[in-house]
Amino acid sequence: MNALKNLTDQLQLIWSSSTPAARVSIGTLVLLCVGLVVGVGYWSAQPSYVTLVSDVDAAIMSDVVAGLERAGIEYQLTGAGATLQVDKRNYARAKQLATKSGAGVDNLALESAPGFGSGPGWENEVRRRNQEKQI
């Protein structure tokens, strides 16, 4: 509690000894920091989509989509409807529904592309993750 009081006293001293231009700069900096924290929080809450099914028969794809809609799992179709992606938080449940709909485990297209900042060993890492997802 004493440390908090010392901090507020120091901040009040800085504020009272600063010029009006410096106060505007401090206020702008505080607003920028708060905006940055809110922006990062909003960005991190957005869903991260991974490929669930790719290049399957249209009838199977529509069965998988219908199953996802019944289960309330959000999805998106990309590549002119040839690729179905789901939020990675719902991947396991969506994979079960896709398998029941006839997509089959062998037809499930798993993670295959490197992400931002991936190193030269990304192919081995993706291969390992794909094998773990198929178990």
C-alpha positions as a Markdown table, in Angstrom:
| # | Residue | x | y | z |
|---|---|---|---|---|
| 1 | Met | 0.0 | 0.0 | 0.0 |
| 2 | Asn | 2.9 | 2.3 | 0.8 |
| 3 | Ala | 4.4 | 1.7 | -2.7 |
| 4 | Leu | 1.1 | 2.8 | -4.3 |
| 5 | Lys | 1.0 | 6.0 | -2.2 |
| 6 | Asn | 4.6 | 6.7 | -3.2 |
| 7 | Leu | 3.8 | 6.2 | -6.9 |
| 8 | Thr | 0.7 | 8.5 | -6.8 |
| 9 | Asp | 2.8 | 11.1 | -5.0 |
| 10 | Gln | 5.5 | 11.0 | -7.7 |
| 11 | Leu | 2.9 | 11.1 | -10.5 |
| 12 | Gln | 1.2 | 14.2 | -8.8 |
| 13 | Leu | 4.7 | 15.8 | -8.5 |
| 14 | Ile | 5.4 | 15.2 | -12.2 |
| 15 | Trp | 2.0 | 16.5 | -13.2 |
| 16 | Ser | 2.2 | 19.6 | -11.1 |
| 17 | Ser | 5.7 | 20.5 | -12.2 |
| 18 | Ser | 5.0 | 20.0 | -16.0 |
| 19 | Thr | 4.1 | 22.6 | -18.5 |
| 20 | Pro | 0.7 | 22.7 | -20.2 |
| 21 | Ala | 2.3 | 21.3 | -23.4 |
| 22 | Ala | 3.9 | 18.5 | -21.5 |
| 23 | Arg | 0.5 | 17.7 | -19.8 |
| 24 | Val | -1.1 | 17.4 | -23.3 |
| 25 | Ser | 1.7 | 15.1 | -24.3 |
| 26 | Ile | 1.3 | 13.0 | -21.2 |
| 27 | Gly | -2.5 | 12.8 | -21.7 |
| 28 | Thr | -2.0 | 11.8 | -25.3 |
| 29 | Leu | 0.5 | 9.1 | -24.3 |
| 30 | Val | -1.9 | 7.7 | -21.7 |
| 31 | Leu | -4.7 | 7.6 | -24.3 |
| 32 | Leu | -2.5 | 5.9 | -26.8 |
| 33 | Cys | -1.5 | 3.3 | -24.3 |
| 34 | Val | -5.1 | 2.6 | -23.3 |
| 35 | Gly | -6.1 | 2.4 | -26.9 |
| 36 | Leu | -3.3 | 0.0 | -27.7 |
| 37 | Val | -4.2 | -2.3 | -24.8 |
| 38 | Val | -7.9 | -2.3 | -25.9 |
| 39 | Gly | -6.9 | -2.9 | -29.5 |
| 40 | Val | -4.7 | -5.9 | -28.7 |
| 41 | Gly | -7.4 | -7.3 | -26.5 |
| 42 | Tyr | -10.0 | -7.0 | -29.3 |
| 43 | Trp | -7.5 | -8.5 | -31.8 |
| 44 | Ser | -6.7 | -11.5 | -29.6 |
| 45 | Ala | -10.4 | -12.3 | -29.1 |
| 46 | Gln | -11.0 | -12.8 | -32.9 |
| 47 | Pro | -11.3 | -16.4 | -34.0 |
| 48 | Ser | -8.4 | -18.1 | -35.6 |
| 49 | Tyr | -9.6 | -20.3 | -38.4 |
| 50 | Val | -8.0 | -23.6 | -39.4 |
| 51 | Thr | -8.9 | -25.9 | -42.3 |
| 52 | Leu | -11.3 | -28.7 | -41.5 |
| 53 | Val | -12.3 | -30.1 | -44.8 |
| 54 | Ser | -10.9 | -29.5 | -48.2 |
| 55 | Asp | -11.6 | -30.8 | -51.7 |
| 56 | Val | -14.5 | -33.2 | -50.9 |
| 57 | Asp | -17.7 | -34.0 | -52.8 |
| 58 | Ala | -20.3 | -31.2 | -52.7 |
| 59 | Ala | -22.8 | -33.5 | -51.0 |
| 60 | Ile | -20.4 | -34.4 | -48.2 |
| 61 | Met | -19.4 | -30.7 | -47.8 |
| 62 | Ser | -23.1 | -29.7 | -47.5 |
| 63 | Asp | -23.6 | -32.5 | -44.9 |
| 64 | Val | -20.6 | -31.2 | -42.9 |
| 65 | Val | -21.9 | -27.6 | -43.1 |
| 66 | Ala | -25.4 | -28.7 | -42.0 |
| 67 | Gly | -23.8 | -30.6 | -39.0 |
| 68 | Leu | -21.8 | -27.5 | -38.0 |
| 69 | Glu | -24.9 | -25.3 | -38.2 |
| 70 | Arg | -26.9 | -27.7 | -36.0 |
| 71 | Ala | -24.1 | -27.8 | -33.5 |
| 72 | Gly | -23.7 | -24.0 | -33.5 |
| 73 | Ile | -20.1 | -24.0 | -34.6 |
| 74 | Glu | -19.1 | -21.0 | -36.7 |
| 75 | Tyr | -17.4 | -21.7 | -40.0 |
| 76 | Gln | -16.3 | -20.1 | -43.2 |
| 77 | Leu | -16.0 | -21.4 | -46.7 |
| 78 | Thr | -13.0 | -20.3 | -48.8 |
| 79 | Gly | -11.6 | -21.2 | -52.2 |
| 80 | Ala | -15.0 | -21.0 | -54.0 |
| 81 | Gly | -16.5 | -23.3 | -51.4 |
| 82 | Ala | -13.9 | -26.0 | -51.7 |
| 83 | Thr | -12.3 | -25.4 | -48.3 |
| 84 | Leu | -14.2 | -25.4 | -45.0 |
| 85 | Gln | -12.5 | -23.6 | -42.0 |
| 86 | Val | -13.5 | -23.6 | -38.3 |
| 87 | Asp | -12.3 | -21.7 | -35.3 |
| 88 | Lys | -9.4 | -23.7 | -33.9 |
| 89 | Arg | -11.0 | -23.7 | -30.4 |
| 90 | Asn | -13.9 | -25.8 | -31.9 |
| 91 | Tyr | -11.7 | -28.0 | -34.2 |
| 92 | Ala | -12.0 | -31.2 | -32.2 |
| 93 | Arg | -15.8 | -31.1 | -32.0 |
| 94 | Ala | -16.0 | -30.1 | -35.7 |
| 95 | Lys | -13.7 | -32.9 | -36.7 |
| 96 | Gln | -16.0 | -35.4 | -35.0 |
| 97 | Leu | -19.0 | -33.9 | -36.8 |
| 98 | Ala | -17.1 | -34.0 | -40.2 |
| 99 | Thr | -16.2 | -37.6 | -39.7 |
| 100 | Lys | -19.8 | -38.5 | -38.9 |
| 101 | Ser | -20.9 | -36.7 | -42.0 |
| 102 | Gly | -18.7 | -38.9 | -44.2 |
| 103 | Ala | -15.7 | -36.6 | -44.7 |
| 104 | Gly | -13.5 | -39.2 | -43.2 |
| 105 | Val | -10.3 | -38.6 | -41.3 |
| 106 | Asp | -8.2 | -39.1 | -44.4 |
| 107 | Asn | -10.0 | -36.3 | -46.2 |
| 108 | Leu | -9.6 | -33.8 | -43.4 |
| 109 | Ala | -7.1 | -31.1 | -44.6 |
| 110 | Leu | -5.0 | -30.1 | -41.6 |
| 111 | Glu | -2.6 | -27.2 | -41.0 |
| 112 | Ser | -0.2 | -26.9 | -43.9 |
| 113 | Ala | 1.0 | -23.3 | -44.3 |
| 114 | Pro | 3.6 | -21.5 | -42.2 |
| 115 | Gly | 2.5 | -18.7 | -40.0 |
| 116 | Phe | 4.1 | -15.3 | -39.6 |
| 117 | Gly | 7.7 | -15.5 | -38.3 |
| 118 | Ser | 8.0 | -19.2 | -38.8 |
| 119 | Gly | 11.6 | -20.5 | -39.1 |
| 120 | Pro | 13.2 | -23.0 | -41.5 |
| 121 | Gly | 12.0 | -26.0 | -39.6 |
| 122 | Trp | 8.3 | -25.2 | -39.9 |
| 123 | Glu | 7.6 | -28.2 | -42.2 |
| 124 | Asn | 8.6 | -30.7 | -39.5 |
| 125 | Glu | 6.6 | -28.9 | -36.9 |
| 126 | Val | 3.5 | -28.8 | -39.2 |
| 127 | Arg | 3.9 | -32.5 | -40.0 |
| 128 | Arg | 4.2 | -33.4 | -36.3 |
| 129 | Arg | 1.1 | -31.3 | -35.4 |
| 130 | Asn | -0.9 | -33.0 | -38.3 |
| 131 | Gln | 0.0 | -36.4 | -37.0 |
| 132 | Glu | -1.1 | -35.5 | -33.5 |
| 133 | Lys | -4.4 | -34.2 | -34.8 |
| 134 | Gln | -5.1 | -37.4 | -36.6 |
| 135 | Ile | -4.7 | -39.6 | -33.6 |
